[in-house]
Amino acid sequence: MTLILSDKDVRGLADMPTLVDALEHGLREEATGPGAILPERMNLALGLTLFRVMPAILPASGVLGLKFFYGTLSEGVRYSVMVSAIDGGEVLAVVDAAYLTALRTGATSGVATRYLASPDARTVGLIGSGMEAETNLAAVCAVRPIETVRVYSRNPARRSDFARRMSARFGIAIEPVDTPEQAVAGTDVVVVATNTGRGGDVAFRGEWLTAGQHVVSIGSTATFLREIDENTFLRPEVVVFDAAPAQVGAESGDVVALIAEHPGWEPHGILDDVLAGRLARTDPGQITLFKSVGTAAQDLIGALALYRSASARGVGLVVPELAEPKAF
């Protein structure tokens, strides 16, 4: 049998602390076990339409599958994840991944923040007020006892609405501010979760960094998108990517611009290194940066966690298995 989960189902199942723990467990298993098989993503284009396919085999988690999405920035993008069991090949779930993508992005940031942010972090400077800003803030709040947040986005009405809604949701003080510098000045954690648009300027600059800060940057997942400037990569003592540097360098406009100015630059490691104990913050004054573009492993682990939760709670549509085996 195959479980179909709609976007409404995913939103109803969403529990960020549980998902952060699931991503940490799953990613650590893959980092310290037989290792995930993650080939290069396939990126196709037709005019302004993007079509991306992201396959993966996760031996430690016992699943394989893929995520695919397609569409345009102007007309919207559709996301789906299919999860199958390695043993037996059963198609376990097909999940609408629009909100799942935001959830697993936030949860992965939460995992990185758990290990790279100061243990006594209490304040967040947030740039962005969309869905990804919500899920990344939720993840940071899941791993640190956050007390206050300052939020900036270009639309004053949106940032005020965000502050009101998220303050009620998390029970903490959230203040909308007029500039990005005001948002991040002196905070323990900086979250940059933006869509500056094709050819847009950066939303955060390294000159704003202060000692001890941990920065999460999850935008700039295409070569034509920018979010942080080159100095934001150069100033921190610890820079961690969520994926192989070659992948991030091929897909993120921020890293493309950085390498153009500083050929041969590399991060200090990837999230696998952190989870395997090979890389860590070693001093309270260090600045740390986590740069994320997303991976199929994150998608499959997140979808698997939702599948298990949905199965236990009787959520979703159960149908006969979508793919019958063919004998040879």
N, C-alpha and C positions, 0 to 999 in steps of 0.2 A: 504494500500500500504506500501511497505517496501523500504527503501532507502539503496542502497549498496554503500559504500564509499571505494575506493581503496587506497592504500598507496599514489599514485600520487594525488588523491583528497585531502587526509588529509594534505599533504605537501602544496598544493595550498591554502588550507583554513587556515593554521596555522597563528595565530596572537597572540604572546605571551602576550602582555598586556591585551587583551580581555580574554584570557584563564586564566590568573592569577585571574582576577576579577570574572570570572565564577566559578573557583574552590573555591575562598574565599566565595562567596555567597552561593554556594551549600553546602560546608562543614559546614559553620556557621548555615545554616538552619537545617542540620542534627544534629549539636551539641547542638542547643538550642531548637529544636522542638521535634517531637515524637521520633526521634533517628533512625539512620540507623540500619538495621538488617544485620549483617556481621558475618556469621558463619565461622568457621575455614576453611582455604583453604584445598582443597584436593590435595595432592601431591603423584603421582604415578611414578614409575620408572621401566624401562626395560633395563637392561644393563646401558649404558650411556645416554639413552633417558629419559628425564624428561617430565612429563605431569602434568600440574597444572591447576586446575579449581577454579575460584574465583567468587562465587555468591554474590549477594547483593540485598536487597530491600531498596529503599530510599523513605520513605513516603513523606517527605517534597518536594522532587523533582518530585514525581509522577511517578517514573519509577522503574522497577526491571530488572534484567538481570545478565549477567555473562561475565567474561573474561576467556579465556582459551589459554594456549600456550603449545607448545610441540616441542621437538627437542633435539639437542645436542650442546654443546659449540663449538665443532669442525666443525659440518656440518651446523649449523644455527638453528634458532628457529622461528616458525611461531606463530603469535599472532592474535586473533580475539576477538571482543567485540560485544555482542548482547544486544540491548536496547529495552525493551517493556514497554508499558504503563500499569500502575497498573489498572486504570479504563478502562475496555474494553479488555485489554490484547493484543492489536495490537502490532505486532513486528514493531517498528518504524525504526530501523536501524541495519545493520550488518556492522561493521567497521573493516578494516584491521588495526590492532593496533600496528604494528611494530614501526612506527614513533609516533603514538599517545602515546605509553608508554613513550617514551622519552619526549614528550611534557608535559604530565600530571605530570611526575616526576619533570621536571623543574618548571612547574607552581605551584606545591605544595611547592617546595622549595622557590619559590617567595613569596607565602603567608606567610610562616614562616619567611622569611627574612624581609618582610614588618613590622612584629611585634617584631622581636627579634634582628635585627641588629641596630647599632647606627643610629639615624636619619640622621646624617651628613656623613654617610659612602660614601667614594669616590674611594676607592682602593680595588682591588680584587686580591687575590693570588689563582691561579687555578692549580690543579694537575689533569692532564688528558687532552686529546685532541681529544676524540671521539665524537659521537653523543650526549651522555648525558652531556658531558662537554659543548657542544654548547648550548643545551637547558637550562641547569642550569645557564650558564652565561647570556643568553638572559633574563631569569626570574629575575635575580638579577638586571640587567640593567633596567628592566621594573619597579622596585620598588625603586631604588635608583639612584641618578645622578652620576653614575660611570664615572670616568675620565681616570683612568689608570688600566691596568691589567698586571700581570706577570704570564706566563704560563710555566709549566714544564710537560713534559712527557718523557718516556724513549727513544723514537725515536726522534733524533734531527730534522730530516727532517719533521716529522709530526707536531712537536710543532712549527716549523718555518712556515709551511704552515697554521696551525691553526691561528697563530698570524696575518699573512697577510690577510687571509680571514675574520676573525672576526673584525679586525681593520677597514677594508673597510665596513663591514656590519653595525657596530655600531658607526663608526666615532670617535673612541677613540684610545688612544695609547695602544698597546698590545705588550709586550716584551717577547720573548722566553728566558728562562734562563736555566742554566746547572744543577741545583739541586733543589729539592723540598723546601729545606730550603730557598733558594734565592727567590723562588716564593712567599712564605707566610710571610716572615719576615716583621713585622710591618704593614701588610695590615689590612683594616677594616673588610673585609669579606674573608673567606677562603672557597673555593669550592673544595671538593675532589670527583671526579667523574671518577672512575677507574675500570678497570678489571684486577686485578693482577694475575688472573688465579688460577687454582686448586692448593692449597698448597702454593701460593705465599706469599711473605712478605708484611707487611703493607706499605702503601704509605705515611702515615702521622703519626707523633708522637707528643704526648701531650707536650713534652718538648719544642716544637717550638711555642706553644701558647703565645700570649702576651695580656696584659690587654685590654679589650674592644672589642676583636675580636668576630665575629659571624662565626661559622663553619657550613657548610652544608656537610653532608656525605651521599651519595646515593648508594655507592657500597656495597659489602658484603651482597647480598640478598640470599645467600645460605650458609649452614653451612661450606662448604669447601672453601669459599672465605673470604679474609681479606682485610681491607682497612685502618682502623685506630687502634691504639694500645689502651690498657686499660687506660693509663694515659689521653688520649683524652676524655674519659668519666668522669674521676675522678676530673680533674682540673676545669672544668666550674662550675659556680654558678647556671646555668640554663641548664638542659638537657631535651630536648623534643623529643619524638618519634612521628611518624605519625600514629602509630597503637598501639594496646594494647601491653603492655610490654611482655606478654606471647607469643604473636605472633612473635614479633621481636626477642625475646630470643630464640625461636625455629627455626628461619630461618636465622639469621645473624651470620656468623662465628665470627664477632667482638664481639657480645654480648655473644655468647657462651663462648669465651675465657675470657671475663671479669667476667662472673658469676662463672666460674671455679676458678678464683683467689679471687673473692670477693663475696661469697655466700650471697644472700639476697639483693644485690644492686638493686636499682630501679631508673628510671628516675624521674625527678621532676613532669612530667606530659606528656600528649600527646597533639597533635595539637588542639583537641577539647577544651582542657582547655584554650589554648591561645585564640581561637576564641570566647569562651564564657566569656572571661574576668577574668578567675580564675588564670591565670599565665602570668607573663610578666617580661621583663627586668626592673629592678628597679634602676639601677645605671649605669652610662656611663662606668665605669671601669669593669663591669661584663663581663665574658666570657660566651657566649651562644653556645649551640650545638644543631643542628637539625639533627637527624638520621632518615633516610627514608628507608623503604623497599617496599612501595607501597601498596595500598588497592584497592579493587573492587569499593569502593565508588568513589575514584579518577578517576578510569577508566570510570565508568558510567557517572559521571558528565562531564568529558572531552568529552566523546563521544556524550552526549546529546547536549553540546554546539556546537560541530561540525555539528551535525544533523540539528540544528536550523539554523546555518549559511549556510549550504549547501542547505537546503530547500529554504531559502530566495534568494539564488543566482542561483538556478537551477543547482547545481553541483551534480554529482553522477548518479547512475543508479536506476531508479524507477521500481520496479517489483511488480506483485501481491503479496499480503501478504504471507510471507513464511510459516506461521502456521495458518491454518484454525481452528476455535473453534470446539470442539466436544461436542455435547449435551449429557447429561446423564439423 
